[in-house]
């Protein structure tokens, strides 16, 4: 068993996420998303889908990146 780093639950089916040289322990995907998902730098929504990265900045989509003055980003359907 391991303790979730978000909610503190000590759960027998916890899991680890290895990212950028660190190991994180969670008891559910909701806690993992809460801790790991980047925030759109324009609207502040958590990006749990594709998102777009422009010059090291994360946005939920092309609309928000353009609102921040970024150019050349196109959402794909």
N, C-alpha and C positions, 0 to 999 in steps of 0.2 A: 504494500500500500504506500501511496505517496500523497502528500498534501498539495492541493491546488494552490498555485501562487496568486490567484485572483480571489477566490472565495474562501480559501482555507479548509475546504472539505477534504478529509482524509479518506480516500476512496480506493477500493480494491481494483477498480478498472480504470485508474487514471492512465494518462499517456504522456509521452514526451514529444516536444517539438524541438528539433535542432535547427537553429537559424543563426547565421552570422557569427558562428563560433560560440554561441550560448545554448544552453539546454533549459527549456521551459517545461514545467509540469502543470497539466490541467486535468480537471475531472470531467469536462464536457467541451463540446465545440463552441458553445456560447462563451465560455470563459476564454478560450483560445482566441476567438475573434475579438473579444473585448480588449485583450492585451496586445495582439499581434497585428490586427488590421490597421493599415495607415489611414489617416484622416485626409479627406480632400482639403487642400489648402485654400479653397474658395468657399465652399458651402459647409465644410466641417463634417460631412457624413462619413461614416466608416466605409472604406472601400473593401467589399468582400467579393467583388467580381474582378473583371480585368483592370479597370482604371487605366490611366495614362500617366506616364512619367515624362516630364519635360525639364531638361537641365537640372535634374536632381530634385524636382518638385513633383508631388503626387496630386492628381486630380481624379474625380470620379468619372469624368468624360471630357470630350472636346469642348462642350459648352462652357464648363467651368474654367478650363485652361484658357480659352479665348477671353473670358471675362477678366482674367488676370493678365491679359496682354500677350499671351503666348500665341504664336502663329504656326500654321502648317499642320495642325493636329486635326485629323478627320476620324469621326466615329465610324466604325464598320458595322454593317447590318448582317 
